[in-house]
Amino acid sequence: MADLLTIESLFTLFMLVLLQAVLGFDNLLYIAIESNKVGDPNEAKKVRKWGIGIAVVFRILLLFIIVSVFSYLAEPIFAVPFENILEGEFTVQALVTLLGGGFIIYTAVKEIHHLLAVDHIEHSEGSGRRTMMGAIALIVAMNLVFSVDSILSAMAIASVDAANIVNAAGETLGVFQGSVVECKAALIADPMAGAVGCEPTRSYQVPLMVIAIVLSGLAMILLADRVTEFLKKNRMYEVLGLFILFLVGVLLVTEGAHLAHLKIFGFAIDAMSKSSFYLVVGVLIITDVLSNRYQKRLWAQREAEIVGTNPAKDGLAAVDAFKAKGKGGSH
Protein backbone atom coordinates (compact mmCIF):
# COMPACT_ATOMS: atom_id res chain seq x y z
CA MET A 1 0.00 0.00 0.00
CA ALA A 2 2.88 2.38 0.76
CA ASP A 3 4.14 1.95 -2.82
CA LEU A 4 0.85 3.40 -4.12
CA LEU A 5 1.31 6.65 -2.17
CA THR A 6 4.66 7.67 -3.65
CA ILE A 7 4.87 10.74 -5.90
CA GLU A 8 5.86 8.55 -8.85
CA SER A 9 2.91 6.19 -8.32
CA LEU A 10 0.42 9.05 -7.94
CA PHE A 11 1.71 10.65 -11.14
CA THR A 12 1.38 7.31 -12.94
CA LEU A 13 -2.18 7.00 -11.62
CA PHE A 14 -2.99 10.49 -12.89
CA MET A 15 -1.66 9.59 -16.35
CA LEU A 16 -3.65 6.35 -16.35
CA VAL A 17 -6.90 8.14 -15.42
CA LEU A 18 -6.23 10.76 -18.12
CA LEU A 19 -5.59 7.98 -20.65
CA GLN A 20 -8.84 6.21 -19.70
CA ALA A 21 -10.74 9.50 -20.03
CA VAL A 22 -9.35 10.23 -23.51
CA LEU A 23 -9.82 6.68 -24.80
CA GLY A 24 -13.23 6.40 -23.09
CA PHE A 25 -14.87 9.19 -25.13
CA ASP A 26 -15.75 6.94 -28.08
CA ASN A 27 -16.96 4.25 -25.68
CA LEU A 28 -19.24 6.74 -23.92
CA LEU A 29 -20.64 7.86 -27.27
CA TYR A 30 -21.45 4.26 -28.23
CA ILE A 31 -23.15 3.67 -24.86
CA ALA A 32 -25.33 6.78 -25.31
CA ILE A 33 -26.42 5.79 -28.83
CA GLU A 34 -27.03 2.13 -27.99
CA SER A 35 -29.02 2.85 -24.81
CA ASN A 36 -31.36 5.12 -26.80
CA LYS A 37 -32.71 2.01 -28.53
CA VAL A 38 -34.37 0.95 -25.29
CA GLY A 39 -37.77 2.63 -25.44
CA ASP A 40 -38.39 3.46 -21.79
CA PRO A 41 -36.11 6.28 -20.48
CA ASN A 42 -35.93 4.68 -17.03
CA GLU A 43 -34.88 1.36 -18.54
CA ALA A 44 -32.31 3.20 -20.70
CA LYS A 45 -30.75 4.66 -17.53
CA LYS A 46 -30.56 1.20 -16.00
CA VAL A 47 -28.96 -0.10 -19.20
CA ARG A 48 -26.24 2.54 -19.02
CA LYS A 49 -25.50 1.95 -15.32
CA TRP A 50 -25.59 -1.84 -15.47
CA GLY A 51 -23.77 -1.96 -18.81
CA ILE A 52 -20.91 0.21 -17.57
CA GLY A 53 -20.78 -1.51 -14.16
CA ILE A 54 -20.57 -5.02 -15.63
CA ALA A 55 -18.11 -3.80 -18.27
CA VAL A 56 -15.80 -2.40 -15.56
CA VAL A 57 -15.75 -5.79 -13.80
CA PHE A 58 -14.98 -7.58 -17.07
CA ARG A 59 -12.33 -4.98 -17.95
CA ILE A 60 -10.52 -5.65 -14.67
CA LEU A 61 -10.66 -9.40 -15.32
CA LEU A 62 -9.40 -8.78 -18.86
CA LEU A 63 -6.54 -6.70 -17.43
CA PHE A 64 -5.34 -9.63 -15.30
CA ILE A 65 -5.68 -12.01 -18.25
CA ILE A 66 -3.76 -9.75 -20.65
CA VAL A 67 -0.97 -9.16 -18.12
CA SER A 68 -0.69 -12.94 -17.58
CA VAL A 69 -0.68 -13.95 -21.25
CA PHE A 70 0.76 -10.77 -22.78
CA SER A 71 3.60 -12.59 -24.54
CA TYR A 72 1.11 -14.92 -26.27
CA LEU A 73 -1.12 -12.16 -27.63
CA ALA A 74 1.56 -11.17 -30.13
CA GLU A 75 1.96 -14.74 -31.41
CA PRO A 76 0.31 -15.35 -34.83
CA ILE A 77 -2.51 -17.92 -34.75
CA PHE A 78 -2.94 -18.17 -38.52
CA ALA A 79 -1.68 -16.52 -41.73
CA VAL A 80 -3.19 -15.52 -45.06
CA PRO A 81 -0.60 -16.47 -47.72
CA PHE A 82 -2.03 -15.07 -51.00
CA GLU A 83 1.08 -13.20 -52.15
CA ASN A 84 0.50 -9.81 -53.80
CA ILE A 85 -3.25 -10.20 -53.22
CA LEU A 86 -3.90 -10.60 -49.50
CA GLU A 87 -1.17 -11.27 -46.94
CA GLY A 88 -1.10 -11.13 -43.17
CA GLU A 89 -0.40 -12.89 -39.89
CA PHE A 90 -3.33 -12.62 -37.49
CA THR A 91 -2.91 -12.52 -33.72
CA VAL A 92 -5.67 -12.56 -31.09
CA GLN A 93 -5.23 -8.83 -30.55
CA ALA A 94 -5.40 -8.11 -34.28
CA LEU A 95 -8.57 -10.19 -34.74
CA VAL A 96 -10.39 -8.62 -31.78
CA THR A 97 -9.46 -5.11 -32.96
CA LEU A 98 -10.42 -5.81 -36.60
CA LEU A 99 -13.77 -7.44 -35.82
CA GLY A 100 -14.67 -4.83 -33.21
CA GLY A 101 -13.84 -1.98 -35.58
CA GLY A 102 -15.84 -3.61 -38.37
CA PHE A 103 -18.89 -3.97 -36.12
CA ILE A 104 -18.68 -0.31 -35.06
CA ILE A 105 -18.51 0.81 -38.72
CA TYR A 106 -21.54 -1.35 -39.50
CA THR A 107 -23.46 0.11 -36.54
CA ALA A 108 -22.65 3.72 -37.49
CA VAL A 109 -23.56 3.25 -41.17
CA LYS A 110 -26.82 1.48 -40.24
CA GLU A 111 -27.81 4.31 -37.86
CA ILE A 112 -26.95 7.03 -40.41
CA HIS A 113 -29.04 5.22 -43.04
CA HIS A 114 -31.90 4.99 -40.55
CA LEU A 115 -31.79 8.74 -39.81
CA LEU A 116 -31.98 9.46 -43.55
CA ALA A 117 -34.83 7.00 -44.15
CA VAL A 118 -37.07 7.61 -41.11
CA ASP A 119 -40.16 9.81 -41.59
CA HIS A 120 -40.40 11.27 -38.08
CA ILE A 121 -36.89 11.95 -36.81
CA GLU A 122 -37.97 13.46 -33.50
CA HIS A 123 -39.79 10.24 -32.56
CA SER A 124 -37.01 7.93 -33.72
CA GLU A 125 -34.68 6.27 -31.25
CA GLY A 126 -32.51 4.24 -33.58
CA SER A 127 -32.85 1.59 -36.27
CA GLY A 128 -34.59 -0.93 -34.02
CA ARG A 129 -35.71 -1.42 -30.43
CA ARG A 130 -33.58 -3.49 -28.10
CA THR A 131 -34.38 -5.31 -24.90
CA MET A 132 -32.54 -4.25 -21.76
CA MET A 133 -30.48 -7.44 -21.72
CA GLY A 134 -29.64 -7.12 -25.41
CA ALA A 135 -28.46 -3.53 -25.02
CA ILE A 136 -26.44 -4.36 -21.88
CA ALA A 137 -24.81 -7.33 -23.64
CA LEU A 138 -23.77 -5.15 -26.61
CA ILE A 139 -22.44 -2.38 -24.37
CA VAL A 140 -20.37 -4.89 -22.37
CA ALA A 141 -19.09 -6.60 -25.53
CA MET A 142 -18.04 -3.36 -27.23
CA ASN A 143 -16.49 -2.11 -23.98
CA LEU A 144 -14.25 -5.17 -24.04
CA VAL A 145 -13.22 -4.35 -27.62
CA PHE A 146 -12.29 -0.81 -26.56
CA SER A 147 -10.60 -2.26 -23.47
CA VAL A 148 -7.92 -4.16 -25.39
CA ASP A 149 -6.44 -0.95 -26.77
CA SER A 150 -6.77 1.02 -23.52
CA ILE A 151 -5.29 -1.79 -21.39
CA LEU A 152 -2.28 -2.21 -23.68
CA SER A 153 -1.72 1.56 -23.60
CA ALA A 154 -2.07 1.55 -19.80
CA MET A 155 0.47 -1.28 -19.55
CA ALA A 156 2.97 0.85 -21.44
CA ILE A 157 2.51 3.67 -18.90
CA ALA A 158 2.43 1.45 -15.81
CA SER A 159 5.38 -0.77 -16.77
CA VAL A 160 8.35 -1.10 -14.44
CA ASP A 161 11.77 -2.43 -15.38
CA ALA A 162 12.42 -5.68 -13.56
CA ALA A 163 14.70 -8.70 -13.72
CA ASN A 164 14.07 -12.41 -13.35
CA ILE A 165 16.47 -14.14 -10.96
CA VAL A 166 17.39 -17.42 -12.71
CA ASN A 167 19.32 -20.58 -11.89
CA ALA A 168 21.80 -22.47 -14.09
CA ALA A 169 18.95 -24.18 -15.99
CA GLY A 170 17.39 -20.82 -16.84
CA GLU A 171 14.43 -21.34 -14.51
CA THR A 172 13.01 -18.27 -12.78
CA LEU A 173 13.50 -18.26 -9.03
CA GLY A 174 12.09 -14.81 -8.36
CA VAL A 175 11.45 -11.33 -9.70
CA PHE A 176 13.62 -8.34 -8.79
CA GLN A 177 12.04 -4.88 -9.06
CA GLY A 178 14.84 -2.98 -10.78
CA SER A 179 17.32 -3.19 -13.62
CA VAL A 180 19.51 -6.20 -14.39
CA VAL A 181 22.57 -4.32 -13.06
CA GLU A 182 20.80 -3.61 -9.76
CA CYS A 183 19.65 -7.23 -9.59
CA LYS A 184 23.19 -8.57 -10.01
CA ALA A 185 24.49 -6.16 -7.38
CA ALA A 186 21.76 -7.32 -4.97
CA LEU A 187 22.67 -10.98 -5.57
CA ILE A 188 26.34 -10.26 -4.84
CA ALA A 189 25.41 -8.48 -1.60
CA ASP A 190 22.83 -11.10 -0.57
CA PRO A 191 23.16 -14.36 -2.59
CA MET A 192 20.04 -16.45 -3.23
CA ALA A 193 20.23 -20.24 -3.11
CA GLY A 194 20.61 -21.62 -6.64
CA ALA A 195 20.67 -18.20 -8.33
CA VAL A 196 23.36 -17.66 -10.96
CA GLY A 197 22.21 -14.50 -12.74
CA CYS A 198 19.50 -12.07 -13.80
CA GLU A 199 17.51 -11.70 -17.02
CA PRO A 200 15.69 -8.50 -18.07
CA THR A 201 11.90 -8.48 -17.90
CA ARG A 202 9.06 -6.10 -17.05
CA SER A 203 6.45 -5.97 -14.35
CA TYR A 204 3.25 -3.92 -14.32
CA GLN A 205 1.63 -1.80 -11.64
CA VAL A 206 -1.66 -3.69 -11.80
CA PRO A 207 -3.22 -2.07 -8.68
CA LEU A 208 -2.81 1.38 -10.22
CA MET A 209 -4.42 0.20 -13.46
CA VAL A 210 -7.35 -1.30 -11.53
CA ILE A 211 -7.90 1.99 -9.66
CA ALA A 212 -7.81 3.93 -12.97
CA ILE A 213 -10.37 1.54 -14.53
CA VAL A 214 -12.73 1.89 -11.55
CA LEU A 215 -12.43 5.71 -11.54
CA SER A 216 -13.05 5.90 -15.30
CA GLY A 217 -16.07 3.59 -14.90
CA LEU A 218 -17.55 5.85 -12.22
CA ALA A 219 -16.95 8.89 -14.44
CA MET A 220 -18.72 7.18 -17.36
CA ILE A 221 -21.71 6.31 -15.15
CA LEU A 222 -21.94 9.98 -14.08
CA LEU A 223 -21.57 11.34 -17.62
CA ALA A 224 -23.54 8.77 -19.64
CA ASP A 225 -26.97 10.24 -18.77
CA ARG A 226 -25.81 13.77 -19.60
CA VAL A 227 -24.36 12.76 -22.97
CA THR A 228 -27.57 10.86 -23.81
CA GLU A 229 -29.79 13.79 -22.82
CA PHE A 230 -27.64 16.19 -24.84
CA LEU A 231 -28.03 14.02 -27.95
CA LYS A 232 -31.78 13.82 -27.40
CA LYS A 233 -32.19 17.59 -27.02
CA ASN A 234 -29.78 18.39 -29.85
CA ARG A 235 -30.70 15.84 -32.51
CA MET A 236 -28.66 17.72 -35.10
CA TYR A 237 -25.50 16.52 -33.30
CA GLU A 238 -26.55 12.86 -33.49
CA VAL A 239 -25.22 12.56 -37.04
CA LEU A 240 -21.94 14.11 -35.86
CA GLY A 241 -21.76 11.50 -33.10
CA LEU A 242 -22.38 8.70 -35.60
CA PHE A 243 -19.64 9.98 -37.92
CA ILE A 244 -17.23 10.12 -34.97
CA LEU A 245 -18.26 6.54 -34.16
CA PHE A 246 -17.57 5.63 -37.80
CA LEU A 247 -14.09 7.14 -37.48
CA VAL A 248 -13.53 5.09 -34.32
CA GLY A 249 -14.32 1.98 -36.36
CA VAL A 250 -11.88 3.03 -39.07
CA LEU A 251 -9.23 3.67 -36.40
CA LEU A 252 -9.71 0.17 -34.95
CA VAL A 253 -9.79 -1.56 -38.34
CA THR A 254 -6.56 0.10 -39.50
CA GLU A 255 -4.93 -0.64 -36.15
CA GLY A 256 -5.98 -4.29 -36.37
CA ALA A 257 -4.75 -4.54 -39.96
CA HIS A 258 -1.44 -3.00 -38.95
CA LEU A 259 -1.06 -5.48 -36.07
CA ALA A 260 -1.69 -8.30 -38.55
CA HIS A 261 0.87 -6.82 -41.02
CA LEU A 262 -1.96 -6.94 -43.55
CA LYS A 263 -1.13 -6.23 -47.20
CA ILE A 264 -3.70 -5.83 -49.97
CA PHE A 265 -2.31 -6.11 -53.50
CA GLY A 266 1.14 -5.60 -52.04
CA PHE A 267 0.26 -2.38 -50.19
CA ALA A 268 0.68 -2.45 -46.41
CA ILE A 269 -2.13 -0.94 -44.31
CA ASP A 270 -0.80 1.56 -41.78
CA ALA A 271 -2.58 2.29 -38.51
CA MET A 272 -4.38 5.62 -38.26
CA SER A 273 -2.51 7.62 -35.64
CA LYS A 274 -4.37 8.82 -32.56
CA SER A 275 -3.26 12.40 -33.23
CA SER A 276 -4.79 12.26 -36.74
CA PHE A 277 -8.00 10.81 -35.30
CA TYR A 278 -8.40 13.59 -32.71
CA LEU A 279 -7.52 16.25 -35.30
CA VAL A 280 -10.24 15.00 -37.67
CA VAL A 281 -12.74 14.75 -34.79
CA GLY A 282 -11.90 18.32 -33.72
CA VAL A 283 -12.39 19.65 -37.27
CA LEU A 284 -15.71 17.76 -37.56
CA ILE A 285 -16.99 19.22 -34.28
CA ILE A 286 -15.99 22.81 -35.13
CA THR A 287 -17.47 22.52 -38.64
CA ASP A 288 -20.71 21.02 -37.35
CA VAL A 289 -21.16 23.64 -34.62
CA LEU A 290 -20.57 26.52 -37.06
CA SER A 291 -22.83 24.91 -39.66
CA ASN A 292 -25.68 24.50 -37.14
CA ARG A 293 -25.30 28.09 -35.94
CA TYR A 294 -25.48 29.37 -39.52
CA GLN A 295 -28.47 27.12 -40.29
CA LYS A 296 -30.38 28.44 -37.25
CA ARG A 297 -29.63 31.99 -38.35
CA LEU A 298 -30.99 31.28 -41.84
CA TRP A 299 -34.11 29.64 -40.40
CA ALA A 300 -34.79 32.66 -38.18
CA GLN A 301 -34.36 35.04 -41.11
CA ARG A 302 -36.55 33.03 -43.50
CA GLU A 303 -39.28 32.57 -40.92
CA ALA A 304 -39.42 36.32 -40.35
CA GLU A 305 -39.48 36.97 -44.11
CA ILE A 306 -42.37 34.55 -44.60
CA VAL A 307 -44.47 35.87 -41.70
CA GLY A 308 -43.58 39.58 -41.86
CA THR A 309 -44.87 42.34 -44.14
CA ASN A 310 -41.44 43.73 -45.01
CA PRO A 311 -39.27 40.68 -45.85
CA ALA A 312 -35.92 42.48 -46.05
CA LYS A 313 -36.42 44.51 -42.87
CA ASP A 314 -37.94 41.64 -40.87
CA GLY A 315 -35.16 39.31 -42.01
CA LEU A 316 -32.47 41.69 -40.73
CA ALA A 317 -34.36 42.17 -37.45
CA ALA A 318 -34.51 38.38 -37.03
CA VAL A 319 -30.74 38.10 -37.54
CA ASP A 320 -30.12 40.85 -34.94
CA ALA A 321 -32.49 39.12 -32.51
CA PHE A 322 -30.73 35.80 -33.06
CA LYS A 323 -27.29 37.36 -32.43
CA ALA A 324 -28.54 39.08 -29.25
CA LYS A 325 -29.99 35.77 -28.05
CA GLY A 326 -26.63 34.05 -28.66
CA LYS A 327 -24.75 36.71 -26.64
CA GLY A 328 -27.13 36.16 -23.77
CA GLY A 329 -25.93 32.54 -23.50
CA SER A 330 -29.18 30.98 -24.68
CA HIS A 331 -29.12 28.88 -27.88
C-alpha positions, 0 to 999 in steps of 0.5 A: 500500500505504501508503494501506491502513495509515492509521488511517482505512483500518484503521477502514474495513476494520474496519467492512467486516469487521463488515458482512460478519459481520452480513450473512453470518449468513443466508448461513452458515445457508443453507450449513449447511442445504444441505450437510446434504442431501449424505449423506456427512459428509465430502462435506458438509464438502467442499461447505461448503469448496469452496462458500464458496471458489468463492463468495468468488472470484465475490464478488470478481469481482462486486465489480469488475463492480458498481463498474464498472457501478454507474450502470447497475444503477439503470437500469430494464430494463422496466416493468409498467404495469398502473395501480392493479393492478400497477406497477413499474420493474425494474432488474437489482438489483431482479430479482436481489434479488426472485428470490433472496428468492423462492427462499429462501422456497421453500426454507425452506417446502419444508424446514419441510413436509418436517420436518412430514411425515417419519416419522423426523426424526432420520434425515432430512437434508432434503427430498431428497439432493443431489450434491456439485456440485449443492449447491456450485452452489446455495451459490455461486448463493445467495452471489451473491444475498446478495453484491449487498446486502452489496457495495452496503452495503460500497460505501457505507462504502468510498466516497471523495469524488472529482472528475473532471478534465474538458476543455471537451468534458466528457470526463474527463481524470483522477480527483482524490481529494478534493472539487471545491473541492480539485480546482479548487485543485490545478488552479490550483496545477498546471494540467493540459493541456486541463483546464478544471474538475472535476465531483463523483464518487465512488471506492471503496476496492476493495482494502479491500473485497476484503480484507474479503470474503476475511476473511469467507470464511475466517471462514465456512469456519471456522464452517460446520462448527460451525454444521452440527454444532450443528444436527445435535445440536440438531434442535429448533433446525433449525425456528428456523433455517428460519424465520430463513431464511424471514425472510431471503427476506421481507427480500430480496423486500421490498427488491427490490420497494422497489427496483422501486417496486412497487405492488400495487393502488395500495399501495407495498411498503416494504422491511423494515428491517434493524433490524426484521429483527434484532429479529424474529430476536432475539425468535424466538431468545429465545422458542425457547430458553425454549420448549425449556428449558420443554419439556425440563423438562416431559419430565423431570417426566413421565418421572419421573411415569410411571416412579416410584411417587409421581408428584407427589414424583418429578415435583418431584425430576425438576424439581430435578434438571433445574435442578441440571443446568442450573446445572452448565452441561450441557444 
